[in-house]
Amino acid sequence: MDSYLIQVNGRGDHAPMLDVHLKNTGNTISPGKVKGRKPRWAVRASEMSKKTFNPVRAIVDSMKVEPNPKKAMISLSLGDPTVFGNLPTNDEVTQAVKEVLDSGQYNGYAPSVGYQSCREAVAAYYNCPEAPLKAQDVILTSGCSQAIELALAVLANPGQNILVPRPGFSLYKTLALSMGIEVKLYNLLPEKAWEIDLEHLESLVDEKTACLIVNNPSNPCGSVFSKSHLQEILAVASRQCVPILADEIYGDMVFADCKYEPIATLSTNVPILSCGGLAKRWLVPGWRMGWILIHDRRDIFGNEIRDGLLRLSQRILGPCTIVQGALERILNRTPPEFYHNTLSILKSNADLCYAALSAIPGLQPVRPAGAMYLMVEIEMEHFPEFENDVEFTERLISEQSVFCLPATCFEYPNFFRVVITVPEEMILEACSRIQEFCEMHYQGAEGAQDLECDK
């Protein structure tokens, strides 16, 4: 009889080692009895899964509230421009995918970083003298979310920290914590159109800081940084030798009175991983096509970061090949009027929403300059019956059937976020209901004090 030792990795109920005797019966080996342990099921969720936490889902799922059955639900909460059908993608975009599908040439596996010709198309589209790009500087990903995930995974180790905007897109924290990476939140300033508090940002940097996330244009703020402010951000990153992960999924989605500056075009020394994709500008978030653009003109990333991205991309076999095949045509043949019309609708909705909410006592909206959102401050002292923004938005649903995301989802209490991609008549109706709701619950300074005394 031959004896074998089988090592079992595990904690808790798992025995560290099993002594298994195998009987040699010639051509076959059959297991004997397991000594020292009665077999039993002990399947546990991984530590990574336990660390994965989406604050938006956690807050929204806990809002156990029914809308007013007498009023049709108006959802201003989901950042998906396709929901109401008023913002379809362009026919050129759709036709490009149809032709690729009919060709039958893109049904197999592609290289994990994307087809060479498709990477060339993205590089050519974003190439400019200030920030030159070649195909080898492009990694195609399954949506911008995966681009952010790969960028974080290649730049940061467990135990390190990253600098994240507050308010900011919740996915940054979700991904970082699942990887064992600490999140440090730097403040954005609503009174300065959501510019970064640069002094606060720089005070957070330490020897364990792996990268700085800059989201411009912003979700959830709808803000767009000026050229001078981006240069100030780059100066901090340069002084502290911290690379930048630029979330630019809303790049070029800015209103006519504003200009979008890709941050890489303003830097000569700070290495940048810029994440983008088709989802928002081309209005096809479900197609899951994103990319990382590697800007490294001082060769600070070197081969190590590029090789790391290649290895990480091999965890899945790249993004959808059908959409890859259509990329060159989508990028180069989508007519300019499509982008113009989309932005015209968003700007009109933003102006309508801002004007309507500005006229409501107790609310202070911050005018957006791009993307698909605006943030609204709730002057909580005038709504003393509500503890916080979550309670405020819950009651807004139950009484008026209007659903806005409480900004606690974005680490910024006592605000709420409005999505401006809905049809105009829906925006106007929602704002009218929000006004009715606020008028019902608003308390002036004297009334608020009386209510506080009654508690």
N, C-alpha and C positions, 0 to 999 in steps of 0.2 A: 504494500500500500504506500502510495506517494503522498506526502503532506505538503500543502501549499499555504502560504500566508497571503491573504488578500487585504490590502490596505483600503479602508473606507474613510473618505474625508467627510467630516461633518461635525456638528456640535450638538449639544443638548442630549437628546435621547439616543443619538447614534453611538454605537460602540466604536472605539477608535480602531479596533482590529478584529477580524474574524479568523478563527482557525478552521479552515475547511479541508477535510480529508477527501481525496478523490481516489476511487478504486480504479486501477488500471485493468481493463478487461480486453486488452489486445488492441483492436482497431478503434475502440471508443473509450472515452473517459466519462464515467458517470459520477455525479456528486454524491457524497455520503451525507451523513447528518451534520448539521451545523452545531458546533459545540458552544455552550456558554451564552446562547441567545435564542430566544424564540422568535422566529420571523414575524414581523408585523409591518403594516404600512406606516410610513412616516414621511410623507411628502410635504415639503414646506416651500412657501414662496421665497424667491431669492431676496437677498438684501437689497439689490438694486430696485426690484419691484416695490419693496416696502418704502424706499426712499423717494419713489416717484410720486409727485403730488402736483396736481393742477389746481391752483387756487380759484380759477374761474369756475371750473366744474364743481369744486367743493362748495363754493358759496352759492352758485345757482342751484345745484341739486338740493341744497338744504333749505331753499326758499320754497317751503311747502305752502303755496298760496294759489288760490283759484282766481282767474280773471273775472271781471264783472260779466255775468251772462247776458246782460242787456246791451253790451257794447262789443263790437268785433275787436279781436286782439290786434294790436299794432306792435310789432316787434322791432325795436330800434337797437337791438343788442348784438346781432351777429354780423361780423365783418366779412360777409360773403356777398359780393355785388350781384350775384346771379339769382338771388332768392325770389325777387318779385318780377323778373322777366323784363324790367324796364331798361336794363343795361346789357343787351346781348353783345357777344363778341362780333367782330367783323366777318363778313362773308369770306374774305380772303383767308382768314385764319381757319375757318371751318373747311373751306375747300382744300386747303393745303393738307389737312389731315385726311380728308376723304381720298385724295389722290395717292397719298402714301399708303393708305390701307388697301386700296384697289391694286396697287403695284405688287403687293406680296413680297416686297424686298426687305421689309423691316420687321419680320416676325420672329427672328431668332435672337440669341443673346448678343448684346453689344459689349465692348470693353467696359469695365466697371466705372471708368471715368467718363464714358461717353464716346461716341463715334468721333474719329479725328475730324471728319468734315464738319460735324456739328459744332465741335469745340472751335474750329476755325471760324465758323459763322458767328458765334457769340463773341469771339475775340475781335473780329473785324467790326462788329456792330458797336462795341464799347471802346475800341482803340482810339486814342487821341494823343497828340504830341506830349501833353502834360502827364499822361499815364498810359504809356504804350503797353499793348497786350499782344501775345501770340497764343496759339492753340495750347501750348504746354502750360500756360498760365490759367487755364480754364478747367474746372472740374464740374461735370454735369451731375445733378443730384435729383432725388425724388422730392421735388418741391423745395422752396426756400427753407422750410423747417428742417429738412435733412441737411441742407447746406450749413445752417447754424449749428446743428448737432455735430457735424464733422469738424467744423472750425473750432468749436469748443473742445472737442475730444482731442484734437491735435495740439492745441495750445496749452491745455491745463491738465495737471495731474490731481488725483485725489489729495486733499489737504491744502491745495493752493486756493486762491480766491480770484474772483472776477468782479469787475466794477459794472454795475447794471443801473440803468436810469429808473428813477422813481418820480412820477408814474412811468410804468414801462410794461411792455408786452410780457405776459406771464410765462410764456414758454421758456424764456431765458432761465428763470429760477427752476422751473420744472426739470429741464435738462441738466442743469448744473448740479442740483441736489441729488439727482439719481446717479450722477457720476462721482459723488463724494466731494464736489467742489463747493467751497463756501461762496456765498453771494454777499457782496457789499453794495448797498444801495446809495447812489449819489442823487442829490436833489435837482429837479428841474424847477424853474421859477415861473409860476403862472403870471405874475405881474410883469415879467419880461418876455412874454409870448413863449414861455416854456424853454427859455435858454438854460443851459447847464450852469449850476452854481459851481464855478471853476475852483474856487477856494475849497469848497467842501469836497469836490472830486479829488483834488490833489492830496487833501489830508487823509484820504482813505488808502492811498498807495503804501504798500509795505513790501518786504522782501519776498513775500509769497504771492504777490499779485501777478497773474498770468496774462490777463488781457483786459482791455477796456471795450465795452460794447457801446457803440454809438448808433442810435436808430434815427435816421433822418431821410425823408419825412417821417413823422412819428405816429405810431399807434401806441397809446390811445389819444394823443394830444392834437393831431392834425397840424402840428407846427412844422416849420421849415427853417433850418438854420441859415443865417447869412454867411457869406464868404468870410467876413471878418471873424465871426464867432467860431466857424470851423477852424480857422487858422489859430485861434486861441486854444481850442481843444487839442490841436496837433502840437502846439507848443508844450502843453502839459505832458502829452504822451512822449514827446521827444526828450524833455528834461528828465522824466522818470524812466525812460527806456522801456515803455510798455507798449506792446503791439495793439492794434485796433482790429476788432471785429465789427465791420460796418454792416448793419442790417439796412439795406437800401431797396427792399422789396417795393416800396412806394416811390422809387426814383422816377423823376420826371412827372409824377402826378402832383403838380403844383399849379396854383391858380395864376391867372394871367399877370397879376401885379407882383409876382414873386419869381425868383430864379432858383433853380435847383443846381447845386454844385456837388458832384461826386467828391467825397472827401479825398480820394486818392489823387485827384487832379491838383490838389493844393499841397501835397507832401512830396518832399524829395528824399526824406530819410526814414520816416516812420513806416515800418512794414504793416501792410493792411490786407486782411482777408475780407473782401466785399461780397456779401450774399444777396442774391436777387433771384428773379424768376419771372415766369409768365403770369402768375396768378392774378395780380391786381391790375396792372396796366393793360393787359390783354383780356382781362375779365374771364379767365378760365382757371379758377383755383383748383378744380377737381382734376385737372390734367396732370398735376404733380410734376412740373418741370421747373427745376431751379438750377442755380449754378453758384460756384465760388470763383471769384476773380482774384488771382494772387498778384499783389502789387509789392514788389520787393527790390527796388532799384539800388539799394545799398548791399544787397545779398546778405541780409541779416537772417532771413529764414533759411537761406541756402538750400541744399538738397534735403536736409533733414525734414523740414516741414512738408515739402513737396512729396517726399517718399512716404511720410506719415499719412498724408491725405490719400495717396494711392492705396496704401494698405487698408486704411479705414473704409475706403470706397468699396473694397472687395468683400466687405461683410454682406452686402447685397450686390446683385449684378446690375447695378446702374438703374437710371430712370427709364420710363416707358420709351421703348424704341420707336413706336409709331409717332409719338410727338417729336422725338429727336429727328426723325426723318423729315418732319415738316418745319423744323426750326428755321432753316435758312430762308424759306419763303415767308414764314410768319414775321421774322425780323425785318426783312427787306421789302416786302410787298404790302404790308398793312398800310393803308393810305393815311396821310397825316390828319385828314378831317375826322377819322375815327377817334384819334386821341383827343382832338380839339372838342368834338361833340361830347365825349365822356366828361372831360373837365368842365365844360360849360354847364352840364347838368349838375355836377357836384358843386360847383361854385354857386349856382343859383340856389340849390338846396341849402348850402351852408349859410348864404346870406339871409334866406328866409327864416331859417331856424335861429340864427344868431339874433336877428331883429326881434322875432317873436319872444324868445326867451329873455332877452334883455329887458323887455317891458314888464316882466313878471316880478313883483316884489318878492325878495328872498332868494332870487337866483342870480348868479353872476357867470354867464357863459364867457369863455375865452375864445376870441375869434380865430378860426383855423386859417391856414394858408395853403393847405394841400392835404393829401391822403383822403380818407373817407370818414373822418370823425371830428367831433368837437367835444370838449370837456366843459362841464357846467358845475360851478361851485354852489353848494347848498348852504345858505347862511343859517346854520343849525339853530342859532339862538332865536330865530324867528319861527322855528318849527319845534317847540320844546316837547311836544308829545312823542317825537321820534328820537330814539337813542342815537341813531347814526344813519349813514347813507343806505345801508342795507335795509333797515326798517322803512326808510322813506320810499325806496324803490319797490319794496314789497307792497306797501299800501297803494302806491301808484298803480300797480298791477290789479290789485283786488278791487279798487274803486273805479279806475279809468281804463283798465285793459291796455295800458301802455307799458312796455317792458324796455327799460334802459338798464345797462349794467352799472351796478354800484362800483365806484372807483376803488373800493377796498380790494376788488379783484386785481387792481394794478398797484397795490401798496399805497394808495392815496385816498384815505378816508374823507368823507364829507363832500365828495364830488360824484357826478355820474357821467357816463359816456353815452353820446348819441351817435348812431350810425346814420350817415346822410345819403346812402345809396338808394333809399326807398323812393317811390314815386312822389311827385310834388304834392299831390292832394293828400297823401298819407302823412307827409311831414306837417302840413298845415293842420290837419285834424289832430295829430298827436300833440302839437304845440298848444292847440286850443284846449285839449283835455288836461295837459299839464298845467295850464293857466287856471282852469277850473279847480283842479286839485289843490294848487298852492293857495288860491283865494279862500278855499274851504278851511285850510289848516294854518294859514299865516297868522302870526301873532306879532303885533307891534311891540316895542320895547316894554311898554307898561303891561300889556296883556301877557307877555312872556314871563315877566317877573311874578305876576299874580298866579300864573299856572305853576311856576316853580315853587311858590310858597304853599300851594295846595298839596304838593306831592308829599 
